[in-house]
Amino acid sequence: MEKKHESKEATRRDFLKTTGALGAGLYMSGAVVPGRARAAEKLALEGGAKAVTASAADSTKWPLYGDAEIEAVSALLRDPGYGPVADFEEAWKAFHDCPFTKAHFNGTSALTSMLFALDLPAGSEILVPNYSTWFPVVPMRFFDLVPVFVDVNPYTMNLDLEDCKKHLTGKTRAVLAVHWFGLPCEMDDIVDFCKEHDLIPLEDASHAHGARVNGVLTGNWGRMAGFSLQGSKPLPTIEGGMAMYKDRGDFERAVTYGNYDLPNTFPEDSPYRKYQGTAFGSKLRIHPVAAILGQFQLDQLEERNTAGKAQMKALNDRITQLEGLTTQYVRPGIDRVFYSKNMMFIDEAKAGISREKALQALQAEGVDVSAFTWTLLHTYPIFSEEKYWRHMPVLPEAVPGCDQANRQAIQLPYWTSDQPELVQQYGDAFEKVWANRKSLA
Ligand SMILES: Cc1ncc(COP(=O)(O)O)c(C=O)c1O
């Protein structure tokens, strides 16, 4: 048992140590030869040898916990209590340099508390990207809020501000930015847009812990923000959530929604102190085991993100030299992270091969790749059934950005440990398929 933990720790440490230099290292050693013509190599689809022979076992294993976490959780079990919750919230505040945080048992409870804290009149409209999850959107019905589904930019998969402009009405009150698969939204522009139209900027930062826009961490741009800490996320506690607030009133209201025991910790003049005991009907605090895991993960976040990004960069810099193959567009000033997948796009016209055919050929080479097609949020039945809403959601007539992303997106794995062979061989596989694409097409 001990041995197993040791080797897991060693793998993670090696990853952190080595991947930082990976991009440069592989190129300098001559191991990676970008753009090498591979037309002479027979495709695996046509009976040739596979380009990918390295084992992918455990390469995407996540979350990764080590002996320190196990020891800290064991200590809690020996002496149970809620102490780790406040410690985690303090650590989060210090890392993000934000005034108010509340840890929750999942991202949905953090985001739902945020919606309650908005305290908006019934029928208020919130712009939400159609390429997002239902978690912060379905609960809008509890508070008589109206989701208005807007399109995404097909090159980033994030909220399209131009489409937001088209959906403004006299009832629009807020914009919910969702940082899709680790790429932060252009929050400076979104905040400017919100200022111009007197809207509240909100963030669902569940895919982008530690990402930055103009040096400012996600979660710090919105008036309020929620994060999922579920086990697949960049900062995983298996199940957990965190909310961030700039404003004391928002914080106290949100905390009172789901914490019967905290109102009397607010200052004497707080209008929420009287709800001590009853709160507003929910109980949404984080489990202390998750708080322990979260604090360890927070300590490692920057290092892990940096190592993971360097590894993805080594692959992506190489394969995006191939015609018609791009990654999610990262605007200058944006420092992205990766969440679970390495999203790319195939522009069939430029690539000269269909997505389907390219995927077939890549899969035959041993590449773990598939089409990414997101079920557009507005198409779920809940958003069309009148019995569940006092004010019906506003469904879009057309979402060309989402449609383009769904036609072009492909998903590759995000490796969570040092995988130089896979980086090399995935690059080889893409080059081989692209070199042969005319015959495939
Ligand atoms: C973008 C986004 N927001 C919110 C959530 C909800 O978080 P949780 O599952 O922790 O409740 C998720 C979960 O997958 C998510 O991906």
The ligand as an SDF file (V2000), in Angstrom:
LIG
                    3D

 16 16  0  0  0  0  0  0  0  0999 V2000
  -19.2010   24.6250  -16.1050 C   0  0  0  0  0  0  0  0  0  0  0  0
  -19.7460   23.9410  -14.8910 C   0  0  0  0  0  0  0  0  0  0  0  0
  -20.4420   24.6550  -14.0070 N   0  0  0  0  0  0  0  0  0  0  0  0
  -20.9410   24.0990  -12.8970 C   0  0  0  0  0  0  0  0  0  0  0  0
  -20.7900   22.7700  -12.6310 C   0  0  0  0  0  0  0  0  0  0  0  0
  -21.4420   22.1800  -11.4100 C   0  0  0  0  0  0  0  0  0  0  0  0
  -20.5370   21.7920  -10.4570 O   0  0  0  0  0  0  0  0  0  0  0  0
  -20.7900   20.5430   -9.4860 P   0  0  0  0  0  0  0  0  0  0  0  0
  -20.8220   19.3180  -10.3240 O   0  0  0  0  0  0  0  0  0  0  0  0
  -19.6280   20.5850   -8.5560 O   0  0  0  0  0  0  0  0  0  0  0  0
  -22.0730   20.8000   -8.7950 O   0  0  0  0  0  0  0  0  0  0  0  0
  -20.0590   21.9790  -13.5210 C   0  0  0  0  0  0  0  0  0  0  0  0
  -19.8560   20.5380  -13.2570 C   0  0  0  0  0  0  0  0  0  0  0  0
  -19.4730   19.7460  -14.0440 O   0  0  0  0  0  0  0  0  0  0  0  0
  -19.5340   22.5730  -14.6880 C   0  0  0  0  0  0  0  0  0  0  0  0
  -18.8370   21.8560  -15.5910 O   0  0  0  0  0  0  0  0  0  0  0  0
  1  2  1  0
  2  3  1  0
  2 15  2  0
  3  4  2  0
  4  5  1  0
  5  6  1  0
  5 12  2  0
  6  7  1  0
  7  8  1  0
  8  9  2  0
  8 10  1  0
  8 11  1  0
 12 13  1  0
 12 15  1  0
 13 14  2  0
 15 16  1  0
M  END
$$$$
